[in-house]
Amino acid sequence: MPSAGDLLADPAHGGRLDGADRAGEAALGDRLVRIGVWLEGGRVVRARFLATVCAPVLAYAEAACRALEAGAPELTAEALRARVRGVHPGQRHLAALVATAVERALGPVADRRSTA
């Protein structure tokens, strides 16, 4: 499991969402994250994010995109927190923000099962 610092040092999945098959967005106060996914046969083959400058949000978004491309079937806030070490306890709630954007991009779990 990478640390938040590792994910921030190499945010390979940060970038434009132009051309994404689906995108989801979530906001909390001044924090905003968008997740875009490119699909082939119902599978995520590419994932990218755009987010406001907030280290925990950026780290969770990078981890989410990596996991989506690796075939993670579901990314709850708890699952994201488990994928990223070193986030300050007072900022761990931001995993829910990213998980919400992922869910909005992919649709509810039940919908994904019926179309996969």
Sequence and secondary structure as in RCSB ss.txt:
>XXXX:A:sequence
MPSAGDLLADPAHGGRLDGADRAGEAALGDRLVRIGVWLEGGRVVRARFLATVCAPVLAYAEAACRALEAGAPEL
TAEALRARVRGVHPGQRHLAALVATAVERALGPVADRRSTA
>XXXX:A:secstr
  BHHHHHH  TTBS  TT SEEEEEEETTEEEEEEEEEETTEEEEEEEEE S HHHHHHHHHHHHHHHTT S  
 HHHHHHH B   GGGTTHHHHHHHHHHHHH  HHHHHHH 
